[in-house]
Amino acid sequence: MENYLSLCMNKFLLLLSAALCSVAACNRSDSGSSSSNKSLNFRSIEPGTLVNQGDSISLSLNIPEGILYDSIVYQLDNKPYKTVTDSAELWFDTEGLPMGSKLLTASIYKDGASENTSTNIVIVAAKMPEQYSFSVVNTYPHDTHAYTQGLEFLDGFLYESTGQNGESSLRKVELKTGKILKKVDLPTKYFGEGMTIVGNKIIQLTWREGVGFVYDKQTFEKISEFPYQASKEGWGLCYDGQRIIKSDGTNRLYFLNKDSYKEEGFVEVYNHKGPVDSLNELEYIDGKIYANVYYSDIIVIIDPKTGQIEGEINLIGLLPQKDVTEDTNVLNGIAYDHQGKRLYVTGKNWDKLFEIKLLEQ
């Protein structure tokens, strides 16, 4: 019996020893693997780092020991930025760059062979937007059945695009009375969205149907249609005299050719904290884009070159509480009288349209 117990104990010790050796071997293997996984990477920039537009950031690399190289090529969004021959700190200037995420890539070369690493930064506005409140200059009647999606003022009249399936329309409206002077209804399957005027044509968007309509400004006769491209939805439209500008509910504004309606680029919209989404109805005023932010009482003022939000107009309380009904929806609709320098705003199913004056805070 004693020999049997001794034999069992010896087997147990042998198994325990084997297990300990296995664990030690695994630990040594993991340690060696960790050491060998060291690779080329950016030393100073974590992915997603927020950078104020105009700031300079340091580009430097962690280059593993034993890697030889004769040049380092830095790229911005896959386009050459600078080539150097050593790993000294390089300063990257963000002045003039549009808002948004930027891909930074570094490639080290030796005899034609290369090793690469990438990271990204997000360029945001350099400062807080200027803040504006308002005063009401004039009040005009507005059709409470008009689910306002687009609004423009031209030659003394308002032009309005309305939404909702079965209720969408394009209208010409008398400012002082709110009287509808001309109207064309969209087929029930279309949900009308933003609109703008280019010469003798009116361009109107639909929401998710992926198509825009072109009308004769005088007769409201539909001339043609055009498909969307990268922007899958239609929200707001405005015209800067050279390009049509389109929002799609994200933080991007797309630039469309005024004749072909093809998208020819975009800009991403940011404030000092990050991207600003839900950009809706648009108006181009004195070189800036004014945009309703959906489901808010805020209009933002955007630099179309950089996407930076330069101002915010707080319109909380514009529509008196006594005039709010169950059908009253959100603020939406910006129109500007370029000759008289008058700014008009309204909302979906509001009973009033307001001429306002901006007040700096």
Disulfide bonds with the S-S distance in Angstrom:
none
